[in-house]
Amino acid sequence: MDLSAAARLDAVFAALADPTRRAILTMLLEDDMAVTDVAAPFQMSLAAISKHLTILAEAGLISQEKRGRVKWCKLEPAAMEGAIVWIQSFGAFEPLDLDAFERFLETELQGPQAE
């Protein structure tokens, strides 16, 4: 399936919108997994997990291959590059200066200083 860049971005964000699919991606960070192993921690049918895996595969976030009689899933992190670039296009966010924030809070909590 050849998708435009916008359609790929939509597919990635739609796939990432579901907590079960995010949990699956987190599991696949560790290593490739058989579909049955992916399904094991979830309280849902293998068919439901297969639907989640199909959505992840269509978004390009995972690939699947048959090894013997077992279907394996592999994380494809490069598929997130478009989403990362899109998010970063909003500009670099300044890191939070916790020391300055603490000084500000101390000043505010002390109230007006008597001179």
N, CA and C of each residue as an Amber inpcrd file, in Angstrom:
protein
   345
   0.8470000  -1.1660000   0.0000000   0.0000000   0.0000000   0.0000000
   0.8960000   1.2320000   0.0000000   0.7930000   2.0630000  -1.0230000
   1.6020000   3.2630000  -1.1310000   0.7780000   4.4590000  -0.6690000
   1.1630000   5.0390000   0.4430000   0.4330000   6.1620000   1.0050000
   1.2090000   7.4450000   0.8130000   0.4790000   8.5560000   0.6880000
   1.1320000   9.8580000   0.6490000   1.7100000  10.1420000   2.0380000
   2.5720000  11.1550000   2.1100000   3.1750000  11.5040000   3.3940000
   2.1000000  11.8870000   4.4130000   1.0920000  12.6260000   3.9920000
   0.0160000  13.0340000   4.9010000  -0.7820000  11.8200000   5.3700000
  -1.0620000  10.8990000   4.4710000  -1.8150000   9.6940000   4.8380000
  -0.9970000   8.8090000   5.7780000   0.3260000   8.7370000   5.5580000
   1.1930000   7.9610000   6.4620000   1.1910000   8.5760000   7.8570000
   1.2780000   9.9060000   7.9100000   1.2610000  10.6060000   9.1900000
  -0.0610000  10.3640000   9.9090000  -1.1680000  10.4540000   9.1690000
  -2.4850000  10.1760000   9.7620000  -2.5530000   8.7480000  10.3030000
  -2.0280000   7.8020000   9.5480000  -2.0660000   6.3980000   9.9610000
  -1.2350000   6.1760000  11.2220000  -0.0760000   6.8140000  11.3020000
   0.7840000   6.6690000  12.4850000   0.0890000   7.2390000  13.7130000
  -0.4440000   8.4700000  13.5950000  -1.1150000   9.0670000  14.7490000
  -2.3680000   8.2860000  15.1380000  -3.1080000   7.7860000  14.1780000
  -4.2950000   6.9830000  14.4890000  -3.8870000   5.6970000  15.2120000
  -2.8040000   5.0800000  14.7700000  -2.3260000   3.8600000  15.4210000
  -1.8500000   4.1470000  16.8390000  -1.1710000   5.2700000  17.0250000
  -0.6390000   5.6220000  18.3390000  -1.7170000   6.1070000  19.3020000
  -2.8970000   6.4150000  18.7880000  -3.9690000   6.9390000  19.6340000
  -4.5450000   5.8940000  20.5830000  -4.3280000   4.6360000  20.3000000
  -4.9160000   3.5700000  21.1100000  -3.9190000   3.0530000  22.1450000
  -4.3150000   2.9780000  23.4260000  -3.3760000   2.5250000  24.4600000
  -2.9090000   1.0780000  24.2900000  -3.7500000   0.2190000  23.7600000
  -3.3280000  -1.1710000  23.5330000  -2.2250000  -1.2120000  22.4910000
  -2.3770000  -0.4430000  21.4260000  -1.3450000  -0.4330000  20.3800000
  -0.0480000   0.1780000  20.8930000  -0.1360000   1.2090000  21.7360000
   1.0850000   1.7760000  22.3240000   1.7650000   0.7510000  23.2220000
   0.9750000  -0.0060000  23.9760000   1.5470000  -1.0570000  24.8390000
   2.2420000  -2.1240000  23.9960000   1.6500000  -2.4790000  22.8750000
   2.2620000  -3.4690000  21.9830000   3.5960000  -2.9480000  21.4680000
   3.6420000  -1.6850000  21.0490000   4.8930000  -1.1060000  20.5560000
   5.9530000  -1.1090000  21.6530000   5.5540000  -0.8100000  22.8690000
   6.4950000  -0.8230000  23.9940000   7.0610000  -2.2250000  24.1980000
   6.2030000  -3.2320000  24.0980000   6.6620000  -4.6120000  24.2340000
   7.6730000  -4.9590000  23.1380000   7.4160000  -4.4810000  21.9320000
   8.2870000  -4.8110000  20.8060000   9.6080000  -4.0410000  20.8380000
   9.7180000  -3.0570000  21.7270000  11.0050000  -2.3830000  21.9090000
  12.0610000  -3.3590000  22.3980000  11.6290000  -4.3450000  23.1800000
  12.5480000  -5.3210000  23.7610000  13.0990000  -6.2800000  22.7190000
  12.2040000  -6.8130000  21.8610000  12.6250000  -7.8080000  20.8820000
  11.4390000  -8.1580000  19.9930000  11.7080000  -8.8500000  18.9040000
  10.6360000  -9.3950000  18.0650000   9.8340000 -10.3730000  18.9120000
   8.5370000 -10.4730000  18.6080000   7.6900000 -11.3730000  19.3840000
   6.7140000 -12.1010000  18.4810000   6.3850000 -13.3230000  18.8510000
   5.3260000 -14.0660000  18.1790000   3.9930000 -13.4260000  18.5420000
   3.0380000 -13.4930000  17.6310000   1.7190000 -12.9010000  17.8700000
   1.1090000 -13.4270000  19.1630000   1.2420000 -14.7050000  19.4170000
   0.6610000 -15.2730000  20.6440000   1.3130000 -14.6800000  21.8980000
   2.6070000 -14.3730000  21.8280000   3.2910000 -13.7450000  22.9600000
   2.8500000 -12.2940000  23.1310000   2.6130000 -11.6170000  22.0190000
   2.0980000 -10.2440000  22.0800000   0.7330000 -10.2450000  22.7690000
  -0.0920000 -11.2170000  22.4310000  -1.4630000 -11.2740000  22.9510000
  -1.5330000 -11.6730000  24.4210000  -0.5390000 -12.3950000  24.9130000
  -0.6110000 -12.9910000  26.2530000  -0.9890000 -12.0280000  27.3810000
  -0.3980000 -10.8300000  27.4680000  -0.7150000  -9.9810000  28.6230000
  -2.0760000  -9.2750000  28.5480000  -2.7540000  -9.3600000  27.4380000
  -3.9900000  -8.5980000  27.2520000  -5.2240000  -9.4490000  27.5270000
  -6.2220000  -8.8260000  28.0720000  -7.4940000  -9.4880000  28.3540000
  -8.4210000  -9.3330000  27.1560000  -7.9870000  -9.8080000  26.0090000
  -8.8140000  -9.7450000  24.8030000  -8.4740000 -10.9280000  23.9140000
  -9.3240000 -11.1680000  22.9400000  -9.1500000 -12.3240000  22.0590000
  -7.9480000 -12.1420000  21.1430000  -7.4730000 -13.2500000  20.6220000
  -6.3830000 -13.2110000  19.6450000  -6.8240000 -12.4510000  18.3940000
  -8.0980000 -12.5780000  18.0340000  -8.6290000 -11.8400000  16.8740000
  -8.5510000 -10.3310000  17.1070000  -8.8500000  -9.8930000  18.3110000
  -8.7770000  -8.4550000  18.6210000  -7.3370000  -7.9700000  18.5530000
  -6.4060000  -8.7500000  19.0960000  -4.9840000  -8.3870000  19.0200000
  -4.5440000  -8.3500000  17.5610000  -5.0020000  -9.2950000  16.7610000
  -4.6520000  -9.3220000  15.3410000  -5.1170000  -8.0570000  14.6330000
  -6.2830000  -7.5380000  15.0070000  -6.7620000  -6.2810000  14.4150000
  -5.8410000  -5.1300000  14.7880000  -5.4200000  -5.0940000  16.0540000
  -4.4780000  -4.0540000  16.4820000  -3.1660000  -4.1680000  15.7040000
  -2.6820000  -5.3960000  15.5480000  -1.4330000  -5.6100000  14.8130000
  -1.5710000  -5.1990000  13.3520000  -2.7230000  -5.4340000  12.7630000
  -2.9590000  -5.0300000  11.3730000  -2.8900000  -3.5170000  11.2430000
  -3.4870000  -2.8070000  12.1800000  -3.4500000  -1.3370000  12.1510000
  -2.0180000  -0.8410000  12.2940000  -1.2650000  -1.4500000  13.2110000
   0.1390000  -1.0650000  13.3830000   0.9470000  -1.3610000  12.1260000
   0.6860000  -2.4910000  11.4880000   1.4100000  -2.8640000  10.2650000
   1.0450000  -1.9300000   9.1160000  -0.2400000  -1.5920000   8.9820000
  -0.6580000  -0.6850000   7.9130000  -0.0520000   0.7040000   8.0810000
   0.1930000   1.1080000   9.3280000   0.8470000   2.3910000   9.5980000
   2.3570000   2.2970000   9.4130000   2.8710000   1.0830000   9.2120000
   4.3060000   0.8750000   9.0240000   5.0780000   0.8010000  10.3270000
   4.3750000   0.7990000  11.4620000   5.0420000   0.7950000  12.7560000
   5.6000000  -0.5710000  13.1350000   5.0380000  -1.6210000  12.5540000
   5.5780000  -2.9660000  12.7560000   5.5990000  -3.6870000  11.4120000
   6.3920000  -4.7160000  11.3580000   6.3290000  -5.6390000  10.2180000
   6.0240000  -7.0120000  10.7950000   5.4490000  -7.8600000   9.9530000
   5.1270000  -9.2150000  10.3790000   5.6860000 -10.1900000   9.3590000
   6.2080000 -11.3020000   9.8510000   6.6890000 -12.3410000   8.9570000
   6.3860000 -13.6980000   9.5530000   6.1770000 -14.6310000   8.6720000
   5.8880000 -16.0050000   9.0860000   7.2160000 -16.7550000   9.1680000
   7.4790000 -17.3640000  10.3090000   8.6550000 -18.2210000  10.5070000
   8.1170000 -19.5850000  10.8890000   8.1260000 -20.4840000   9.9310000
   7.4970000 -21.7880000  10.1630000   5.9980000 -21.5900000  10.2750000
   5.4340000 -22.0410000  11.3670000   3.9890000 -21.8800000  11.5660000
   3.6610000 -20.6920000  12.4680000   4.6830000 -19.9300000  12.8500000
   4.4970000 -18.8330000  13.8020000   4.6550000 -17.4890000  13.0920000
   3.7360000 -16.5680000  13.3630000   3.8090000 -15.2180000  12.8140000
   4.4980000 -14.3220000  13.8460000   5.5550000 -13.6490000  13.4020000
   6.3650000 -12.8000000  14.2630000   6.1270000 -11.3330000  13.9520000
   6.2550000 -10.4930000  14.9670000   6.0950000  -9.0480000  14.8310000
   7.4200000  -8.3730000  15.1760000   7.7450000  -7.3520000  14.4080000
   8.9940000  -6.6110000  14.6260000   8.6810000  -5.1230000  14.5840000
   9.2170000  -4.3750000  15.5380000   9.0580000  -2.9330000  15.5750000
   9.8100000  -2.2960000  14.4100000   9.1840000  -1.3180000  13.7770000
   9.8060000  -0.5560000  12.6870000   9.8430000   0.9140000  13.1030000
  10.8120000   1.2980000  13.9390000  10.8280000   2.6500000  14.5020000
  10.9650000   3.7680000  13.4700000  11.5170000   3.4830000  12.3130000
  11.6790000   4.5250000  11.2860000  10.3290000   5.0930000  10.8450000
   9.2600000   4.3160000  11.0320000   7.9300000   4.7900000  10.6330000
   7.4860000   5.9920000  11.4590000   8.1000000   6.2040000  12.6140000
   7.7250000   7.3390000  13.4590000   8.4460000   8.6220000  13.0830000
   9.3950000   8.5340000  12.1590000  10.1760000   9.7160000  11.8050000
   9.3050000  10.8700000  11.3220000   8.3130000  10.5720000  10.4980000
   7.4290000  11.6260000  10.0030000   6.6910000  12.3140000  11.1350000
   6.2150000  11.5470000  12.0970000   5.5090000  12.1220000  13.2440000
   6.4640000  12.9510000  14.0960000   7.6810000  12.4650000  14.2640000
   8.6790000  13.1980000  15.0510000   9.0050000  14.5290000  14.3850000
   9.2120000  14.5100000  13.0800000   9.5100000  15.7390000  12.3490000
   8.3410000  16.7070000  12.4500000   7.1150000  16.1880000  12.3190000
   5.9320000  17.0430000  12.4030000   5.8480000  17.7140000  13.7710000
   6.0640000  16.9440000  14.8410000   6.0040000  17.4950000  16.1940000
   7.1070000  18.5260000  16.3910000   8.3100000  18.2090000  15.9090000
   9.4320000  19.1250000  16.0740000   9.2730000  20.3980000  15.2560000
   8.4340000  20.3660000  14.2220000   8.2510000  21.5560000  13.3890000
   7.5950000  22.7010000  14.1430000   7.0300000  22.4050000  15.3020000
   6.4330000  23.4560000  16.1080000   7.4840000  24.2350000  16.8760000
   8.7150000  23.8540000  16.7380000   9.8100000  24.5740000  17.3610000
  10.3220000  23.8480000  18.5820000  11.5330000  24.1620000  18.9000000
  12.1490000  23.5520000  20.0720000  11.5390000  24.1810000  21.3150000
  11.1650000  23.3650000  22.2370000  10.6330000  23.8530000  23.4900000
  11.8010000  24.0430000  24.4400000  11.8040000  25.1830000  25.1040000
  12.8680000  25.4590000  26.0620000  12.7880000  24.4580000  27.2090000
  13.9140000  23.9170000  27.6120000  13.8730000  23.0130000  28.7650000
  13.4570000  23.7910000  30.0090000  12.7560000  23.1430000  30.8670000
  12.2830000  23.7700000  32.0910000  13.4550000  23.9950000  33.0190000
  13.6410000  25.2500000  33.4280000  14.7020000  25.6020000  34.3720000
  14.1160000  25.4870000  35.7700000  14.3300000  24.3370000  36.3950000
  13.7260000  24.0820000  37.6980000  14.2810000  24.9860000  38.7890000
  15.5390000  25.3660000  38.6760000  16.1170000  26.2730000  39.6770000
  15.4240000  27.6250000  39.6160000  15.2200000  28.1620000  38.4210000
  14.5310000  29.4460000  38.2700000  13.0880000  29.3390000  38.7520000
  12.4480000  28.2080000  38.4610000  11.0730000  28.0080000  38.9070000
  11.0070000  27.9750000  40.4360000  11.9780000  27.3090000  41.0460000
  12.0220000  27.2420000  42.5070000  12.2290000  28.6310000  43.1070000
  13.1230000  29.4290000  42.5110000  13.3460000  30.7940000  42.9960000
  12.0720000  31.6280000  42.8650000  11.3830000  31.4710000  41.7610000
  10.1300000  32.1800000  41.5400000   9.1100000  31.8100000  42.6170000
   8.9690000  30.5210000  42.8930000   8.0100000  30.0740000  43.9050000
   8.3780000  30.6140000  45.2840000   9.6550000  30.5940000  45.6270000
  10.0920000  31.1100000  46.9220000   9.7320000  32.5820000  47.0330000
   9.9750000  33.3450000  45.9900000   9.6640000  34.7630000  45.9810000
   8.1620000  34.9920000  46.1320000   7.3790000  34.2300000  45.4010000
   5.9200000  34.3790000  45.4510000   5.3540000  33.9760000  46.8000000
   5.9040000  32.9230000  47.4010000   5.3850000  32.4320000  48.6680000
   5.7790000  33.3420000  49.8410000   6.8750000  34.0800000  49.7020000
   7.3050000  34.9780000  50.7690000   6.4400000  36.2220000  50.8130000
   5.7920000  36.5440000  49.7300000   4.9530000  37.7350000  49.6770000
   5.8090000  38.9730000  49.5680000   5.1790000  40.1630000  49.7240000
   5.9260000  41.4230000  49.5910000   6.9830000  41.5320000  50.6980000
   8.1560000  41.9690000  50.3170000   9.2610000  42.1410000  51.2530000
   9.1180000  43.4700000  51.9840000   9.3460000  43.4640000  53.2940000
   9.3390000  44.6990000  54.0640000  10.6470000  45.4130000  53.8310000
  10.5490000  46.6870000  53.5420000  11.7970000  47.4180000  53.2560000
  12.1470000  48.2890000  54.3960000
